[in-house]
Amino acid sequence: MKNFALWSLSAAAGLLVAGCATYPDQATTRQMAEKMVFEAFSASPAHLKRLEQDRSQQICSNVGDAKLSQDEAAEVVKLARESIKYPASGQIVGDWKTGDMLAHDGAGDRIRDGKTENRKENGALCQNCHALAPGEINVGNVGPALTGFGKQRGNSEAIAKYTYDKIYNAWVYFPCSNMPRLGATGHLTPEQVAHMVAYLIDPLSPINK
C-alpha cells in the first residue's frame, strides 16, 4: 500500500510537470477558464447572459497588473455616462425612509434551483461594503464609510446628481472600481436609486445624525 501511494504521488507529480510544460498562453487559458465556468453554470438562458461581459467589463478585466490606459479609462467613463437613466418623474431625490430599507436589504437576483428568486424589487445592501448610520454594528469596510455623507457634503442639486450617478454607475467617476453598477446592470431601478440618494443626503436621514 505504501509503495502504491508513493507511485501515485510520483505519477501525479509527473502529470503536473507535463501540464506545466505545455501550459497554454494567457489568452487561451482565459478562454478555457471562461468556457469551463459557462458550462458549469446551471441556469436559464436569461441567467447565462450574465456571464457575457459587456464592453466596459472586457476593458476592466485585464489580467495581472495591467493598468488602464488613458484611452481605455476614457472609453469606460463614456460608456458609463451613456448608461445612466433618470426617473421618468425627473426627481432624483426620493424618500429617505425607503432608501434606508434598501440600504439594509440584500435580497434579489439570487438563483435557487435554476430559478431567480421571486421578488418584485431588489435590495441594495449598502451595509455589506459601507458603514452607514452612526452606531450600526453589522456593516462592511470594503468601501468608504458613508456615515455623515450629506452632513459633510450638503444636499445641493449638484451633490444629488453626483450621488445619483455614482450609485447608478460608479464607473462614470471611478473606472473599473469595485462599486457595483447598481443601476446600469438593472439591479436597481432609477426610482430606487433616487431613494438611495435621499437616504444619503437628506438631513433627516439617520445616516446624517
VMD Tcl script that draws the C-alpha trace (Angstrom):
set ca {
  {0.00 0.00 0.00}
  {2.87 2.32 0.87}
  {4.61 1.61 -2.47}
  {1.34 2.20 -4.33}
  {0.88 5.54 -2.57}
  {4.41 6.59 -3.48}
  {3.81 5.55 -7.09}
  {0.56 7.57 -7.19}
  {2.29 10.67 -5.88}
  {5.10 10.28 -8.42}
  {2.60 9.88 -11.25}
  {0.66 12.93 -10.13}
  {3.84 14.96 -9.94}
  {4.82 13.81 -13.41}
  {1.46 14.86 -14.82}
  {1.76 18.22 -13.10}
  {5.19 18.83 -14.59}
  {3.95 17.76 -18.01}
  {0.95 20.03 -17.66}
  {3.15 22.97 -16.74}
  {5.45 22.29 -19.65}
  {2.53 22.57 -22.08}
  {0.72 25.40 -20.29}
  {-1.16 27.48 -22.91}
  {-0.72 31.19 -23.42}
  {-2.66 33.75 -21.40}
  {-5.44 34.32 -23.93}
  {-6.06 30.60 -24.43}
  {-6.06 29.95 -20.70}
  {-8.64 32.68 -20.21}
  {-10.86 31.30 -22.96}
  {-10.66 27.82 -21.44}
  {-11.50 29.13 -17.97}
  {-14.48 31.15 -19.21}
  {-15.75 28.13 -21.15}
  {-15.49 25.94 -18.03}
  {-17.39 28.48 -15.93}
  {-20.07 28.90 -18.59}
  {-20.60 25.14 -18.94}
  {-20.70 24.65 -15.16}
  {-23.26 27.42 -14.62}
  {-26.65 25.73 -14.44}
  {-29.37 28.30 -15.06}
  {-31.89 29.60 -17.56}
  {-30.74 31.22 -20.84}
  {-31.55 34.63 -19.35}
  {-29.19 33.99 -16.46}
  {-26.48 32.66 -18.72}
  {-26.43 36.12 -20.33}
  {-24.88 37.34 -17.08}
  {-21.69 35.52 -17.99}
  {-21.25 37.59 -21.14}
  {-19.14 40.64 -20.40}
  {-20.15 44.00 -21.80}
  {-17.51 46.25 -23.35}
  {-16.70 48.00 -20.05}
  {-16.18 44.71 -18.25}
  {-13.92 43.48 -21.04}
  {-11.74 46.56 -20.66}
  {-11.71 46.24 -16.87}
  {-10.81 42.54 -16.94}
  {-7.17 42.97 -17.86}
  {-5.24 40.04 -16.46}
  {-2.46 40.59 -13.92}
  {-1.19 44.02 -13.00}
  {-2.10 45.68 -16.29}
  {-3.09 49.34 -15.85}
  {-5.83 51.10 -17.75}
  {-4.55 53.32 -20.49}
  {-5.97 56.84 -20.79}
  {-7.94 55.79 -23.85}
  {-9.37 52.73 -22.06}
  {-10.35 54.76 -19.00}
  {-11.97 57.38 -21.21}
  {-13.99 54.70 -23.01}
  {-15.19 53.19 -19.71}
  {-16.27 56.63 -18.47}
  {-18.05 57.37 -21.78}
  {-19.94 54.07 -21.68}
  {-20.82 54.62 -18.03}
  {-22.22 58.07 -18.74}
  {-24.28 56.71 -21.63}
  {-25.75 54.01 -19.37}
  {-27.27 56.38 -16.82}
  {-31.04 56.78 -16.88}
  {-33.06 59.04 -14.60}
  {-36.57 58.56 -13.16}
  {-39.42 59.41 -15.51}
  {-40.57 61.98 -12.94}
  {-37.26 63.84 -13.22}
  {-36.87 63.67 -9.44}
  {-33.50 62.22 -8.48}
  {-34.08 62.60 -4.72}
  {-36.73 60.23 -3.42}
  {-37.81 59.11 0.04}
  {-35.03 58.54 2.56}
  {-37.08 56.03 4.56}
  {-37.40 53.79 1.51}
  {-33.70 54.32 0.85}
  {-32.92 53.25 4.42}
  {-34.74 49.97 3.87}
  {-32.99 49.39 0.55}
  {-29.58 50.03 2.11}
  {-30.14 47.13 4.51}
  {-31.97 44.78 2.11}
  {-29.81 42.11 0.49}
  {-32.47 40.12 -1.34}
  {-32.88 39.87 -5.08}
  {-31.12 38.37 -8.11}
  {-30.42 35.16 -6.21}
  {-30.70 31.94 -8.19}
  {-32.15 28.90 -6.49}
  {-32.61 25.59 -8.32}
  {-32.04 27.36 -11.62}
  {-34.72 29.98 -10.96}
  {-34.46 33.60 -9.91}
  {-35.82 34.47 -6.50}
  {-39.39 35.64 -6.95}
  {-39.20 39.24 -5.79}
  {-40.81 42.44 -7.02}
  {-37.76 44.65 -6.40}
  {-34.16 44.01 -5.42}
  {-32.41 45.45 -2.40}
  {-29.16 47.45 -2.45}
  {-27.42 46.03 0.66}
  {-25.08 49.02 1.03}
  {-24.21 47.83 4.54}
  {-22.35 44.91 3.01}
  {-19.49 47.24 1.99}
  {-20.05 50.53 3.84}
  {-20.53 51.89 7.33}
  {-23.91 53.63 7.36}
  {-25.80 55.30 10.22}
  {-23.86 56.05 13.42}
  {-23.91 53.18 15.90}
  {-24.66 50.41 13.40}
  {-22.54 47.34 14.07}
  {-23.28 44.99 11.17}
  {-21.52 46.98 8.43}
  {-18.73 46.42 5.92}
  {-15.40 48.09 5.33}
  {-14.72 47.23 1.68}
  {-15.83 50.71 0.66}
  {-15.50 54.08 2.42}
  {-17.74 54.93 5.36}
  {-20.91 56.76 4.31}
  {-21.71 57.96 7.82}
  {-22.50 61.67 7.68}
  {-22.46 61.67 3.87}
  {-24.94 64.53 3.46}
  {-23.84 66.28 6.63}
  {-20.35 66.66 5.15}
  {-21.32 67.40 1.54}
  {-24.69 69.10 1.78}
  {-27.74 68.32 -0.33}
  {-27.39 70.71 -3.28}
  {-28.61 69.77 -6.74}
  {-25.03 69.14 -7.83}
  {-24.39 66.79 -4.90}
  {-27.68 64.98 -5.57}
  {-26.72 64.39 -9.21}
  {-23.19 63.27 -8.31}
  {-24.64 60.83 -5.76}
  {-27.25 59.53 -8.18}
  {-24.74 58.97 -10.98}
  {-22.27 57.25 -8.66}
  {-24.89 54.82 -7.34}
  {-26.28 54.16 -10.80}
  {-22.87 53.54 -12.36}
  {-19.81 54.38 -10.26}
  {-17.53 53.83 -13.25}
  {-18.53 57.25 -14.54}
  {-16.22 58.68 -11.85}
  {-14.01 55.72 -10.97}
  {-13.43 53.46 -14.00}
  {-13.33 49.76 -13.10}
  {-13.80 50.33 -9.35}
  {-15.26 47.58 -7.15}
  {-18.50 49.52 -6.65}
  {-21.37 47.55 -8.25}
  {-23.04 49.29 -11.19}
  {-26.38 49.03 -9.46}
  {-28.49 50.94 -11.96}
  {-26.62 50.16 -15.16}
  {-26.97 46.41 -14.60}
  {-30.68 46.75 -13.88}
  {-30.32 45.59 -10.29}
  {-31.93 48.81 -9.04}
  {-34.50 50.91 -10.87}
  {-33.96 54.66 -11.36}
  {-36.64 55.28 -8.72}
  {-34.80 53.05 -6.23}
  {-31.56 54.89 -6.92}
  {-33.37 58.17 -6.17}
  {-34.45 56.76 -2.80}
  {-30.84 55.82 -2.08}
  {-29.81 59.41 -2.88}
  {-32.33 60.69 -0.34}
  {-31.03 58.29 2.28}
  {-27.51 59.65 1.79}
  {-28.17 63.39 1.60}
  {-31.45 64.14 3.39}
  {-30.74 65.95 6.70}
  {-33.47 63.88 8.37}
  {-31.90 60.57 7.35}
  {-30.30 58.61 10.22}
  {-27.09 58.48 8.21}
  {-26.68 62.22 8.81}
  {-27.48 62.28 12.52}
}
mol new
graphics top color blue
foreach p $ca { graphics top sphere $p radius 0.5 }
foreach p [lrange $ca 0 end-1] q [lrange $ca 1 end] { graphics top cylinder $p $q radius 0.2 }
display resetview
